[in-house]
Amino acid sequence: MTTQTRVLVVDDDRSMGELLEEGLRRRGLEIEARSSAEDALARLSQATFDVVVTDLRMKGMDGLALCTRIVARDPDLPVIVLTAFGSIETAVAAMRAGAYDFATKPVQLDTLALAIGRAAQNRALKGEVKELRSELDRGRAFGAMIGQSPAMLQVRDVLVRLADAEITVLVTGESGTGKEVVAHLLHDRGPRAKGPFVAINVAAMPETLLESELFGHARGAFTDAHAARAGLFERANGGTLFLDEIGETPLTIQPKLLRVLEERVVRPLGSSKEIPVDVRIVAATNRDLQTAIEEKRFREDLYFRLEGVRVELPPLRSRGSDVLLLAQHFLNGSARRTGKDAPTLSAGAAERLLAYPWPGNVRELRNCIERAVALARGVEIKVDDLAERVRDHVASHIVVASQDPSDLASMEEVERRYVLRVLEAVSGNRTAAARILGFDRKTLYRKLASFGVDAAAS
């Protein structure tokens, strides 16, 4: 626990208040004590605290009333209620009053200190998430981070914690889910924000040029190398290097990349001099790197070096009504660019957007909305304004409720269809498919082989 965690203790029993104050201070907390709810409210109007700990039974305003007043003023300020009356009814009353936690007397100071720590972390995280949402609304190209689905809220929370860290981050997810947006976000919110952000799509570079592009070259290192040239690692010094499509890195370059990541020095082509580099690495891939390792197309030691923390972006089809939030975000963007009022979505268009599986994810949705805006005749986006593949999409399913035996299939056929449907839904990622199906990878391979499917094909 850090001494920066400020706690206001409220108890009209002076001896108990002093006991709490002394015991919690010994545990590294910054403590102030007040002997009445009225004094506590006055102090809260003058100073900022991370957590309030209050007794339940006090003269005048009791702890529940104090908790209600505090929460009304600052909903994110956690309140821990202490009482000698440890009943379910009391706990329910405390929670209804907005309390973060509830503890009974006699108080175990170590347990209370842990509860205070959790409460302070919860308050800090709420503040960070609010700030992140605000930045996403203002920032550039943050459409992929908009959403209220549980999967996206979890991603946001992880990014808040990672922003100030220096650890390497591996961002995974299907094409179009916003991996470069995540890289920009980690850079912009972190301590390297004033440094350069340098990005390269590894798959877009010919192997003959990639090594020079990453590490640089000395004059005369190869034909046409008329002058020395700094590589991307040098150019990103003091900032962030984003390695997109890292799974496409040629095997011949992977050992050199691993050495730079481990040693933090780079040796340009044709040079004997090693140059120190200070960069944060964010890598991204839509490939199944574990399969690539098994197939000897990607080094396992490089994978472990890149996967300091893995952030997996969910596909748009699993994000529910986030589709409509994103669609409106893109409509608003269109309005800002044209200086006109933002179009609205008709009920029919919204229904089709929700039903479509979005194989191209957020990128495809953005393109769909931009097309609809261009074609719309009025201020409302209608079904006919959507791309044909979206408006005419029919969801595939396995028939299980039919009364016609000819519609039904054997268990083996149902399993075959379902396994292949899951594999299709995760764009051939066998690791993700095995996780969803509850198989280990070897079992999945055997089943695919029995279905006549090449297990090595993605």
C-alpha positions in Angstrom: 0.0 0.0 0.0 1.3 3.4 -0.9 1.3 6.4 1.4 -0.5 8.3 -1.3 -3.8 6.5 -0.5 -5.7 9.0 1.6 -8.4 7.6 3.9 -11.0 9.5 6.0 -12.0 7.6 9.1 -15.3 8.6 10.8 -16.2 7.2 14.2 -17.8 9.0 17.2 -16.1 6.6 19.6 -12.8 8.5 20.0 -10.8 5.5 21.3 -12.0 3.4 18.3 -11.1 6.2 15.9 -7.7 6.5 17.3 -7.2 2.7 17.2 -8.1 2.7 13.5 -6.1 5.8 12.7 -2.9 4.4 14.3 -3.3 0.9 13.0 -4.0 1.9 9.4 -1.2 4.5 9.4 1.3 1.7 10.4 0.1 -0.1 7.3 1.3 2.7 5.0 -2.0 4.6 4.7 -2.4 8.4 5.0 -5.2 8.8 7.6 -7.4 11.6 8.8 -10.1 11.0 11.5 -13.3 12.8 12.3 -15.7 12.1 15.2 -19.0 13.0 13.4 -20.6 12.7 10.0 -21.1 16.4 9.9 -17.4 17.1 10.4 -16.6 14.4 7.8 -18.8 16.1 5.2 -17.2 19.4 5.9 -13.7 17.9 5.5 -14.7 16.2 2.3 -15.7 19.6 0.9 -12.1 20.9 1.6 -9.9 18.0 0.6 -9.8 14.9 -1.7 -9.7 11.4 -0.3 -9.4 8.0 -1.9 -11.6 6.0 0.6 -13.9 6.8 3.5 -14.3 4.4 6.4 -17.2 5.1 8.6 -18.9 3.5 11.7 -22.6 2.6 11.2 -24.0 3.6 14.6 -23.1 7.3 15.4 -24.9 10.1 17.2 -26.7 12.5 14.9 -26.2 11.5 11.3 -25.4 7.7 11.2 -23.1 5.9 8.8 -25.8 4.9 6.3 -27.0 8.5 6.0 -23.4 9.7 5.6 -22.7 7.1 3.0 -25.8 8.3 1.0 -24.7 11.9 1.2 -21.1 11.0 0.1 -22.3 8.9 -2.9 -24.7 11.6 -4.0 -21.8 14.1 -4.0 -19.2 11.8 -5.5 -20.4 8.4 -6.8 -16.9 7.2 -7.4 -15.7 7.7 -3.8 -15.8 4.3 -2.1 -17.3 4.1 1.4 -16.6 1.2 3.7 -19.1 0.8 6.5 -18.1 -0.7 9.9 -20.6 -2.1 12.4 -20.8 -4.4 15.3 -24.2 -5.7 14.1 -23.1 -8.1 11.4 -26.5 -9.0 9.9 -27.5 -9.6 6.3 -30.1 -6.8 6.8 -27.4 -4.3 7.8 -25.2 -5.3 4.9 -28.0 -4.9 2.4 -28.8 -1.5 3.9 -25.2 -0.4 3.5 -25.0 -1.6 -0.1 -28.3 0.2 -0.9 -26.9 3.3 0.5 -24.1 3.0 -2.0 -21.3 1.5 0.2 -18.4 -0.1 -1.6 -17.8 -2.7 1.2 -19.0 -3.8 4.6 -17.0 -5.1 7.6 -17.9 -6.1 11.1 -16.4 -5.2 14.5 -14.1 -6.2 16.0 -12.1 -5.0 13.0 -9.2 -7.0 11.7 -6.9 -4.2 10.6 -5.0 -6.3 8.0 -8.3 -7.3 6.4 -9.6 -3.7 6.5 -6.3 -2.4 4.9 -6.7 -4.9 2.1 -10.3 -3.8 1.6 -9.2 -0.1 1.5 -6.5 -1.0 -1.1 -9.1 -2.7 -3.3 -11.5 0.3 -2.9 -8.7 2.8 -3.8 -7.7 0.8 -6.9 -11.4 0.6 -7.9 -11.7 4.4 -7.6 -8.5 5.0 -9.6 -9.7 2.6 -12.4 -13.1 4.2 -12.7 -11.3 7.6 -13.1 -9.0 6.1 -15.8 -11.9 4.5 -17.7 -13.8 7.8 -17.7 -10.8 9.7 -18.9 -10.2 7.0 -21.6 -13.8 7.3 -22.8 -13.5 11.0 -23.0 -10.3 10.8 -25.0 -11.9 8.2 -27.3 -14.7 10.6 -28.1 -12.2 13.4 -28.8 -9.4 11.5 -30.4 -8.5 10.4 -33.9 -9.5 7.1 -35.3 -10.8 5.7 -32.0 -13.9 4.2 -33.5 -12.7 0.6 -32.8 -12.6 1.4 -29.1 -16.2 2.6 -28.8 -18.6 0.2 -27.2 -20.3 -0.9 -24.0 -20.1 -4.7 -24.5 -18.4 -6.6 -21.7 -15.6 -7.7 -24.0 -14.7 -4.1 -24.9 -15.0 -2.8 -21.4 -12.5 -5.5 -20.4 -10.1 -4.4 -23.2 -10.4 -0.8 -22.0 -9.6 -1.7 -18.5 -6.5 -3.7 -19.5 -5.3 -0.8 -21.7 -5.7 1.7 -18.9 -3.4 -0.5 -16.8 -0.9 -1.0 -19.6 -0.5 2.5 -20.8 2.1 3.5 -18.2 3.9 0.2 -18.4 7.0 -0.4 -20.5 6.2 -4.1 -21.2 5.9 -5.4 -24.7 2.3 -5.8 -25.8 1.0 -8.3 -28.4 -2.3 -7.3 -29.9 -4.3 -10.2 -31.5 -7.5 -10.2 -33.3 -9.1 -10.5 -36.7 -8.3 -8.0 -39.5 -10.2 -4.8 -39.0 -10.7 -5.0 -35.2 -8.6 -2.0 -34.5 -5.1 -3.3 -33.6 -3.3 -0.2 -34.7 -5.8 2.0 -32.8 -4.7 0.1 -29.7 -1.0 0.7 -30.5 -1.7 4.5 -30.9 -3.7 4.5 -27.7 -0.9 2.9 -25.6 1.6 5.3 -27.1 -0.5 8.5 -26.7 -1.5 7.7 -23.1 1.9 6.5 -21.9 5.2 8.2 -20.8 6.5 8.0 -24.4 3.7 10.2 -25.8 6.1 13.0 -26.7 8.4 10.5 -28.5 7.9 9.2 -32.1 5.3 6.6 -33.0 6.7 4.5 -35.9 4.7 1.8 -37.6 5.5 -0.9 -40.2 3.3 -3.5 -41.8 5.7 -6.5 -41.9 3.6 -8.3 -44.5 3.8 -5.3 -46.9 7.6 -5.3 -47.1 9.6 -7.5 -49.4 12.0 -9.7 -47.4 15.0 -8.2 -49.3 14.0 -4.8 -47.9 12.6 -5.6 -44.5 15.9 -6.1 -42.7 17.3 -2.8 -43.9 14.0 -1.1 -43.1 14.0 -2.4 -39.5 17.7 -2.2 -38.6 19.1 0.4 -41.1 22.2 0.0 -43.2 25.7 1.5 -43.6 26.9 3.2 -46.7 27.9 0.6 -49.3 26.1 -2.3 -47.5 24.5 -3.3 -50.8 24.0 -2.0 -54.3 22.5 1.5 -54.3 23.3 2.0 -50.6 24.9 5.3 -51.4 24.4 6.7 -47.9 23.9 5.3 -44.4 20.2 5.1 -43.4 18.7 4.7 -39.9 16.3 1.9 -39.4 12.9 2.0 -37.8 14.2 1.0 -34.4 16.5 4.0 -34.4 13.8 6.3 -35.7 11.5 5.2 -32.9 14.1 5.8 -30.2 12.4 7.2 -27.1 9.0 6.3 -28.5 6.9 3.3 -29.7 7.5 0.9 -32.6 4.4 -0.8 -33.9 5.1 -4.1 -35.7 1.9 -4.9 -37.6 1.4 -8.4 -39.0 4.4 -9.7 -37.0 3.4 -13.3 -37.8 4.6 -12.6 -41.4 8.2 -11.9 -40.4 10.5 -14.2 -42.5 12.4 -16.8 -40.5 15.7 -15.4 -41.7 15.0 -12.1 -39.9 13.4 -13.5 -36.7 16.7 -14.2 -34.9 17.9 -10.7 -35.5 14.6 -9.2 -34.3 14.8 -11.4 -31.2 18.3 -10.1 -30.5 17.3 -6.5 -30.7 14.4 -7.1 -28.4 16.6 -8.8 -25.8 19.7 -6.7 -26.0 18.2 -3.4 -26.9 20.9 -2.7 -29.5 20.7 -2.7 -33.2 23.5 -3.4 -35.8 22.8 -1.8 -39.2 23.5 -3.9 -42.3 27.1 -3.6 -43.3 28.2 -2.1 -40.0 30.2 -3.5 -37.1 28.8 -0.8 -34.8 26.0 -1.6 -32.4 23.6 1.3 -31.6 21.6 1.3 -28.3 17.8 1.8 -28.8 15.1 2.6 -26.3 11.7 1.8 -27.8 8.5 0.3 -26.6 7.3 -2.6 -28.8 3.7 -3.1 -29.6 3.2 -6.0 -32.1 0.0 -7.2 -33.7 -1.2 -10.2 -35.7 -4.3 -11.8 -37.0 -2.5 -15.1 -37.4 -2.5 -18.0 -35.0 1.1 -17.8 -33.9 0.9 -21.0 -31.8 0.1 -22.9 -35.0 2.9 -21.1 -36.8 5.3 -22.2 -34.1 4.2 -25.8 -34.5 4.6 -25.6 -38.2 8.1 -24.1 -37.7 7.2 -20.8 -39.3 7.6 -18.7 -36.2 10.2 -19.0 -33.4 8.9 -19.9 -30.0 11.5 -17.7 -28.2 10.5 -14.7 -30.3 6.8 -15.3 -29.5 7.5 -15.4 -25.8 9.5 -12.2 -26.0 6.7 -10.4 -27.9 3.9 -11.7 -25.6 4.7 -9.6 -22.6 1.0 -9.0 -22.2 -1.5 -10.2 -24.8 -4.5 -8.0 -25.6 -7.1 -9.9 -27.7 -9.6 -7.7 -29.6 -13.0 -9.3 -30.0 -14.6 -9.5 -33.4 -17.4 -7.1 -34.1 -20.0 -10.0 -34.4 -19.5 -10.8 -30.7 -20.0 -7.2 -29.5 -23.8 -7.0 -29.8 -25.3 -3.5 -29.8 -21.8 -2.0 -30.1 -22.4 -2.2 -33.8 -25.1 0.5 -33.5 -22.8 2.7 -31.3 -20.1 2.4 -33.8 -22.4 3.1 -36.7 -23.6 6.3 -35.1 -20.0 7.3 -34.4 -19.2 7.0 -38.1 -22.4 8.9 -38.9 -21.3 11.7 -36.6 -17.9 11.7 -38.2 -19.6 12.1 -41.6 -21.5 15.1 -40.3 -18.4 16.8 -39.0 -16.7 16.4 -42.4 -19.6 17.7 -44.4 -20.9 20.4 -41.9 -24.4 18.8 -42.0 -26.5 17.2 -39.3 -25.7 13.6 -38.7 -28.0 11.1 -40.4 -30.0 8.7 -38.3 -30.5 5.0 -38.7 -33.9 3.6 -39.6 -35.2 0.7 -37.5 -34.9 -1.6 -40.5 -31.3 -0.5 -41.2 -30.3 -1.0 -37.6 -31.8 -4.5 -37.6 -29.8 -5.5 -40.7 -26.6 -4.1 -39.2 -27.1 -6.1 -36.0 -27.9 -9.3 -38.0 -24.8 -9.1 -40.3 -21.7 -11.0 -39.0 -19.1 -8.3 -40.2 -16.2 -10.5 -41.4 -14.3 -7.3 -42.0 -15.1 -6.1 -38.5 -15.0 -2.3 -37.7 -13.2 -1.4 -40.9 -16.0 -3.0 -42.9 -18.7 -1.3 -40.9 -17.1 2.1 -41.4 -17.0 1.5 -45.1 -20.6 0.4 -45.1 -21.7 3.6 -43.2 -19.7 5.9 -45.5 -21.3 4.2 -48.5 -24.8 4.6 -47.0 -24.3 8.2 -46.3 -23.2 8.8 -49.9 -26.3 7.1 -51.2 -28.9 8.3 -48.7 -31.6 10.5 -50.2 -32.6 12.1 -46.9 -31.5 12.4 -43.3 -32.3 8.8 -42.5 -30.2 5.7 -43.5 -32.7 3.1 -44.8 -32.2 -0.5 -45.7 -31.8 0.2 -49.4 -28.8 2.5 -48.6 -26.8 -0.4 -47.2 -24.5 -2.6 -49.2 -26.3 -5.6 -50.8 -24.3 -8.2 -48.8 -25.6 -6.5 -45.6 -29.2 -6.0 -46.4 -29.6 -9.4 -48.0 -27.7 -11.4 -45.4 -29.4 -14.5 -44.1 -27.9 -16.1 -41.0 -26.9 -19.8 -41.3 -28.0 -22.2 -38.7 -28.5 -25.9 -37.9 -32.1 -27.1 -37.9 -32.9 -28.7 -34.6 -36.6 -27.9 -34.1 -38.1 -29.2 -37.4 -40.8 -31.9 -37.2 -39.7 -33.2 -40.7 -37.2 -36.0 -40.2 -35.6 -35.1 -43.6 -34.5 -31.8 -42.1 -32.7 -33.4 -39.2 -29.1 -34.7 -39.1 -27.2 -37.3 -37.2 -25.1 -36.3 -34.2 -22.0 -36.8 -36.3 -23.3 -34.5 -38.9 -24.4 -31.9 -36.4 -20.9 -32.0 -34.8 -19.2 -31.7 -38.2 -21.3 -28.7 -39.1 -20.8 -27.0 -35.7 -17.1 -27.5 -35.6 -16.7 -26.1 -39.1 -19.0 -23.2 -38.3 -16.9 -22.3 -35.2 -13.7 -22.6 -37.3 -15.3 -20.3 -39.9 -16.4 -17.8 -37.2 -12.8 -17.4 -35.9 -11.4 -17.1 -39.4 -9.6 -20.4 -39.2 -7.8 -19.8 -36.0 -7.5 -23.3 -34.6 -6.3 -22.2 -31.1 -9.4 -20.0 -30.7 -11.7 -22.7 -32.2 -10.4 -25.4 -29.8 -10.9 -23.0 -26.9 -14.5 -22.4 -27.9 -15.3 -26.0 -28.5 -13.6 -27.2 -25.3 -11.1 -29.4 -27.2 -7.4 -29.5 -27.0 -5.7 -28.7 -30.3 -4.8 -32.4 -31.1 -8.5 -33.4 -30.7 -9.5 -30.6 -33.0 -6.9 -31.8 -35.6 -8.2 -35.3 -35.4 -11.8 -34.2 -35.9 -10.9 -32.0 -38.8 -9.0 -34.9 -40.4 -12.1 -37.2 -39.9 -14.2 -34.5 -41.7 -11.8 -34.6 -44.6 -10.5 -31.1 -43.8 -6.8 -30.3 -44.1 -5.9 -29.5 -40.5 -2.9 -27.5 -41.7 -5.1 -25.1 -43.8 -6.1 -21.9 -42.2 
